[in-house]
Amino acid sequence: MKRVGVRCDVGPSRGIGHVMRCLALAEEVRRRAVELVFVCDAHTVPWAAEQIAARGIAVQPAVWGPAEHVELVDRLGLDALVFDSYDLDAAVYPAVRATGLPTLAIVDGDFRGAEADVLVDQNLAAELDHPPLPRNSIRLAGLPYVMIRDEILDHRPAAPPADRHSAVPTVFAFFGGTDAFGAGPYVARALAATGLPFEATVVAPGPDLAAKIAAVELQPHQHLEVIGPTHQLAARVRHADLTISASGTSTWELLCLGATAGLVCVVDNQEMGYERAIDTGAAAGLGLLSALQADPNSAVPMLKRLLTDSAERGRLARAGWELVDGRGRERVADALLQRRGPADR
């Protein structure tokens, strides 16, 4: 294969999770001397556009219909196409497959009409599910196929993390590139409600969220800094005693980094993944965002434990490090690049 296309969702309401996991796969594919082109509306989220541009990957505007995708494949001279979308018309997938082009679709439980030669569900315990597969498809499921970016792998500890004893624990909180559901202010309120000392940094992708977080009333021994999206996310996570995030794609990155992860379920389609992650004992659950919105104190008992119990923080960090080995993207790239397209037959 010489050129692979990546058709992924991105936008202020869609977030950047699709882009970030596709970038992890893209980094691995490029390592094997294959050219990439992203097909998405990256310009709608400047930070996502910057991430793609920083890797020197070309971008084409998103297309939506079956005929547009078939034309795109021909125009760009693609040898394979990767899909990562919740919003595509289901008719797109068989139209592209009918050309004989190798395809791969990244899914989260429900296929949402997706069909491809390779279906990847990198979610925890996905291997326990056995959905009916499209004809001539294979499914790669579970944490062995979690795709982790270079930025994360470069900061992964070589050995399981040791306990860290901090008189004033450091907290880092982020909720994706857009914080589409506005979780930041509610988590800041919950932290303040513990009454315990902490040094927290909360990422706010926009000025409205930043203002709401900055307005949270703190105790004299609590400190909170608000920052915009950062290119140093992995380094920030490694520095923190506790990292709080949404229970989406970033969960697996946190575990790979050996972080002590406190998860918030910000949207319904994350609930199964949230519950499974907590059940592993490798992450702590802070509850549903809707519960935090109704009562910030709902997360206080768990936050108090995480802020005061260094042994528990260490146990969580080591369990996560062992659960996600960082080699999932190699396994997914193998499956994709071993497929044969029309030019190879």
C-alpha positions as CSV (number, residue, x, y, z in Angstrom):
1,M,0.0,0.0,0.0
2,K,1.2,3.5,-0.8
3,R,-1.6,5.8,0.4
4,V,-4.3,5.4,3.1
5,G,-7.3,7.7,3.6
6,V,-8.8,8.4,7.0
7,R,-12.4,9.6,7.0
8,C,-13.2,10.8,10.6
9,D,-15.6,13.0,12.4
10,V,-14.5,16.2,14.2
11,G,-16.3,19.3,15.3
12,P,-17.3,21.5,18.2
13,S,-20.2,19.2,19.2
14,R,-18.5,15.9,17.9
15,G,-15.3,16.5,19.8
16,I,-11.8,15.3,18.7
17,G,-11.7,11.7,20.0
18,H,-12.2,10.3,16.5
19,V,-9.3,12.4,15.2
20,M,-7.0,11.5,18.1
21,R,-7.3,7.8,17.8
22,C,-7.0,8.0,14.0
23,L,-3.7,10.0,14.5
24,A,-2.4,7.1,16.6
25,L,-3.0,4.7,13.7
26,A,-1.7,7.2,11.2
27,E,1.6,7.5,13.1
28,E,2.0,3.7,13.0
29,V,1.1,3.4,9.3
30,R,3.5,6.3,8.3
31,R,6.3,4.5,10.2
32,R,5.8,1.8,7.6
33,A,6.4,4.2,4.7
34,V,2.7,4.7,3.8
35,E,1.3,8.1,3.0
36,L,-1.8,9.4,4.8
37,V,-4.5,11.8,3.9
38,F,-7.2,12.8,6.4
39,V,-10.8,13.5,5.1
40,C,-12.5,15.6,7.8
41,D,-13.6,19.2,8.7
42,A,-10.6,19.7,11.0
43,H,-10.8,23.5,10.5
44,T,-13.9,23.5,12.8
45,V,-11.6,22.7,15.7
46,P,-8.3,24.6,15.3
47,W,-6.5,22.5,17.9
48,A,-7.4,19.3,16.0
49,A,-6.2,20.9,12.7
50,E,-2.9,21.8,14.4
51,Q,-2.4,18.2,15.6
52,I,-2.9,16.9,12.0
53,A,-0.7,19.6,10.5
54,A,2.1,19.1,13.0
55,R,2.5,15.6,11.6
56,G,2.6,16.8,8.0
57,I,-0.5,15.0,7.0
58,A,-2.7,16.4,4.2
59,V,-6.3,17.2,4.8
60,Q,-9.3,17.1,2.4
61,P,-12.8,18.4,3.3
62,A,-15.2,15.8,4.6
63,V,-17.6,14.2,2.2
64,W,-20.8,12.5,3.2
65,G,-22.6,10.5,0.5
66,P,-21.7,7.1,-1.1
67,A,-21.0,8.5,-4.6
68,E,-18.7,11.3,-3.0
69,H,-16.7,8.7,-1.2
70,V,-16.2,6.5,-4.3
71,E,-15.1,9.6,-6.3
72,L,-12.8,10.6,-3.5
73,V,-11.1,7.2,-3.5
74,D,-10.4,7.4,-7.2
75,R,-9.4,11.1,-7.1
76,L,-6.9,10.6,-4.3
77,G,-5.6,7.3,-5.6
78,L,-6.2,5.6,-2.2
79,D,-5.1,2.0,-1.5
80,A,-7.2,1.7,1.6
81,L,-9.7,3.8,3.6
82,V,-10.2,4.0,7.4
83,F,-13.6,5.2,8.8
84,D,-14.1,6.6,12.3
85,S,-17.6,8.2,12.3
86,Y,-20.9,8.1,14.2
87,D,-22.7,10.2,11.6
88,L,-22.0,8.7,8.1
89,D,-24.9,7.3,6.1
90,A,-24.7,3.5,6.3
91,A,-24.8,3.3,2.5
92,V,-21.3,4.8,2.3
93,Y,-19.6,1.6,3.6
94,P,-20.8,-1.0,1.1
95,A,-20.4,1.5,-1.7
96,V,-16.7,1.8,-0.9
97,R,-16.3,-1.9,-0.3
98,A,-17.8,-2.6,-3.7
99,T,-14.8,-1.0,-5.3
100,G,-12.6,-3.7,-3.9
101,L,-10.7,-1.2,-1.7
102,P,-9.6,-2.5,1.7
103,T,-11.5,-0.8,4.4
104,L,-11.2,-0.5,8.2
105,A,-13.9,1.0,10.5
106,I,-13.3,2.0,14.1
107,V,-16.4,1.4,16.2
108,D,-17.6,1.7,19.8
109,G,-19.9,-1.2,20.6
110,D,-22.8,-0.4,18.2
111,F,-21.5,-0.6,14.6
112,R,-24.0,2.3,13.6
113,G,-24.3,0.7,10.2
114,A,-20.5,0.5,9.6
115,E,-19.2,-2.4,7.6
116,A,-15.6,-2.9,6.6
117,D,-13.0,-5.6,6.0
118,V,-11.7,-4.9,9.5
119,L,-13.8,-3.7,12.3
120,V,-11.9,-2.4,15.4
121,D,-13.6,-2.0,18.8
122,Q,-10.8,-1.0,21.1
123,N,-13.0,-0.7,24.2
124,L,-12.5,-2.6,27.4
125,A,-14.2,-6.0,27.4
126,A,-15.4,-5.6,23.8
127,E,-14.0,-9.1,23.1
128,L,-16.8,-10.4,25.3
129,D,-19.4,-9.2,22.8
130,H,-20.2,-11.2,19.7
131,P,-22.1,-9.1,17.3
132,P,-23.0,-10.4,13.8
133,L,-20.4,-9.4,11.3
134,P,-20.7,-8.2,7.8
135,R,-19.7,-10.7,5.1
136,N,-15.9,-11.3,4.8
137,S,-15.2,-9.0,7.8
138,I,-13.0,-9.6,10.8
139,R,-13.3,-7.9,14.2
140,L,-10.4,-6.8,16.5
141,A,-11.8,-6.3,19.9
142,G,-10.6,-5.2,23.4
143,L,-7.7,-3.5,25.0
144,P,-5.0,-5.3,22.9
145,Y,-6.1,-3.1,20.0
146,V,-6.1,0.3,21.8
147,M,-4.4,2.8,19.6
148,I,-2.0,5.1,21.4
149,R,-0.3,8.2,20.0
150,D,3.5,8.9,19.9
151,E,3.0,11.7,22.4
152,I,1.7,9.2,25.0
153,L,4.0,6.4,24.2
154,D,7.0,8.7,24.5
155,H,6.0,9.4,28.1
156,R,5.0,5.8,29.1
157,P,7.0,4.7,32.1
158,A,9.4,1.9,31.5
159,A,8.3,0.2,34.8
160,P,5.1,0.2,36.9
161,P,4.6,3.6,38.7
162,A,5.6,3.7,42.4
163,D,3.5,5.3,45.1
164,R,3.8,9.1,45.3
165,H,3.4,10.8,48.6
166,S,2.4,14.5,48.2
167,A,1.5,16.8,51.1
168,V,-0.6,18.8,48.6
169,P,-1.6,16.6,45.7
170,T,-1.6,17.9,42.2
171,V,-4.6,17.4,40.0
172,F,-4.9,17.7,36.2
173,A,-8.4,17.8,34.6
174,F,-9.3,17.8,30.9
175,F,-12.3,16.8,28.9
176,G,-11.3,16.5,25.3
177,G,-10.3,19.1,22.9
178,T,-13.7,20.9,23.1
179,D,-15.2,19.9,26.5
180,A,-18.4,19.7,24.5
181,F,-20.5,18.9,27.5
182,G,-19.0,21.6,29.8
183,A,-17.7,19.2,32.5
184,G,-14.8,21.4,33.7
185,P,-16.7,23.8,35.9
186,Y,-18.6,21.0,37.7
187,V,-15.5,19.0,38.4
188,A,-13.8,22.2,39.8
189,R,-16.8,22.7,42.1
190,A,-16.6,19.1,43.3
191,L,-12.9,19.5,44.0
192,A,-13.6,22.6,46.0
193,A,-16.3,20.9,47.9
194,T,-13.9,18.4,49.3
195,G,-12.4,21.1,51.5
196,L,-9.0,19.5,51.1
197,P,-5.8,21.2,49.8
198,F,-4.8,20.6,46.2
199,E,-3.0,22.3,43.3
200,A,-5.2,21.8,40.3
201,T,-4.9,22.6,36.6
202,V,-8.1,22.5,34.5
203,V,-8.2,22.7,30.7
204,A,-10.8,25.1,29.3
205,P,-11.0,25.1,25.5
206,G,-13.0,28.3,25.3
207,P,-13.4,31.6,27.2
208,D,-16.9,30.9,28.5
209,L,-15.8,27.6,30.2
210,A,-12.6,29.3,31.5
211,A,-14.6,32.1,33.1
212,K,-17.0,29.6,34.8
213,I,-14.1,27.5,36.1
214,A,-12.2,30.6,37.4
215,A,-15.4,31.7,39.2
216,V,-15.5,28.6,41.4
217,E,-15.0,29.6,45.0
218,L,-12.0,27.9,46.6
219,Q,-10.7,27.4,50.2
220,P,-7.5,29.3,51.1
221,H,-5.5,26.1,50.8
222,Q,-6.8,25.2,47.4
223,H,-5.3,26.5,44.2
224,L,-6.7,26.2,40.7
225,E,-5.2,27.3,37.4
226,V,-7.2,27.4,34.1
227,I,-5.3,26.8,30.9
228,G,-6.3,26.4,27.2
229,P,-5.7,23.2,25.2
230,T,-2.1,22.0,25.6
231,H,0.3,20.1,23.4
232,Q,2.0,18.9,26.7
233,L,-0.9,16.8,27.8
234,A,1.1,13.6,28.5
235,A,3.7,15.5,30.4
236,R,1.0,17.2,32.5
237,V,-0.6,13.8,33.2
238,R,2.7,12.3,34.3
239,H,3.3,15.2,36.7
240,A,-0.1,15.0,38.3
241,D,-1.0,12.9,41.3
242,L,-4.5,12.6,40.0
243,T,-5.9,13.1,36.5
244,I,-9.6,13.7,36.0
245,S,-11.1,13.1,32.5
246,A,-14.1,12.0,30.6
247,S,-14.5,8.2,30.2
248,G,-13.9,8.3,26.4
249,T,-10.9,7.7,24.2
250,S,-8.5,9.4,26.6
251,T,-9.2,6.8,29.3
252,W,-6.9,4.3,27.6
253,E,-4.2,6.9,27.1
254,L,-4.3,7.6,30.9
255,L,-4.0,3.9,31.7
256,C,-1.1,3.5,29.3
257,L,0.7,6.4,31.0
258,G,0.3,4.8,34.4
259,A,-1.9,7.7,35.6
260,T,-4.2,7.7,38.6
261,A,-7.4,8.3,36.6
262,G,-10.7,9.6,38.0
263,L,-13.4,9.3,35.3
264,V,-16.6,11.2,34.7
265,C,-19.2,9.8,32.4
266,V,-20.2,12.9,30.4
267,V,-22.6,11.4,27.8
268,D,-24.8,8.3,27.6
269,N,-22.8,6.5,24.9
270,Q,-19.9,6.3,27.3
271,E,-21.8,4.7,30.2
272,M,-20.9,1.1,29.3
273,G,-17.3,1.9,28.8
274,Y,-17.3,3.9,32.0
275,E,-18.7,1.1,34.0
276,R,-16.4,-1.5,32.5
277,A,-13.3,0.7,33.2
278,I,-14.3,1.1,36.8
279,D,-14.9,-2.6,37.2
280,T,-11.3,-3.3,36.2
281,G,-10.0,-1.6,39.3
282,A,-7.7,0.5,37.1
283,A,-9.7,3.7,37.3
284,A,-11.9,5.5,39.9
285,G,-15.4,6.5,39.0
286,L,-16.6,10.1,39.9
287,G,-20.0,9.4,38.5
288,L,-22.3,10.8,35.7
289,L,-21.9,14.4,34.7
290,S,-25.7,14.8,35.1
291,A,-25.3,13.8,38.8
292,L,-22.4,16.3,39.3
293,Q,-24.6,19.0,37.7
294,A,-27.4,18.2,40.1
295,D,-25.1,17.9,43.2
296,P,-21.3,18.6,43.1
297,N,-21.1,16.7,46.5
298,S,-22.0,13.4,44.7
299,A,-18.3,13.0,43.8
300,V,-16.8,14.3,47.1
301,P,-16.4,10.9,48.9
302,M,-14.3,9.5,46.0
303,L,-12.4,12.7,45.5
304,K,-11.5,12.8,49.2
305,R,-10.2,9.2,49.0
306,L,-8.1,10.0,45.9
307,L,-6.7,13.2,47.3
308,T,-5.6,11.7,50.6
309,D,-4.8,8.0,49.9
310,S,-1.4,7.8,48.1
311,A,-1.4,4.0,48.3
312,E,-4.8,3.8,46.5
313,R,-3.5,6.3,43.9
314,G,-0.4,4.1,43.3
315,R,-2.5,0.9,43.1
316,L,-4.7,2.5,40.4
317,A,-1.7,3.8,38.4
318,R,0.0,0.4,38.4
319,A,-3.2,-1.5,37.4
320,G,-3.8,0.9,34.4
321,W,-0.1,0.6,33.3
322,E,-0.4,-3.2,33.2
323,L,-3.8,-3.1,31.4
324,V,-2.8,-1.1,28.3
325,D,0.6,-2.0,26.8
326,G,0.6,0.6,24.0
327,R,1.1,-1.8,21.1
328,G,-2.5,-1.9,19.9
329,R,-1.9,0.3,16.9
330,E,0.8,-2.1,15.7
331,R,-1.8,-4.9,15.7
332,V,-4.4,-2.8,13.9
333,A,-1.9,-1.6,11.3
334,D,-0.9,-5.2,10.6
335,A,-4.5,-6.2,10.0
336,L,-5.1,-3.2,7.6
337,L,-1.9,-3.3,5.6
338,Q,-2.1,-7.1,5.1
339,R,-5.4,-6.7,3.2
340,R,-5.0,-6.8,-0.5
341,G,-6.6,-4.2,-2.8
342,P,-7.5,-4.4,-6.5
343,A,-4.0,-3.3,-7.6
344,D,-2.4,-6.2,-5.6
345,R,-4.6,-9.0,-6.9
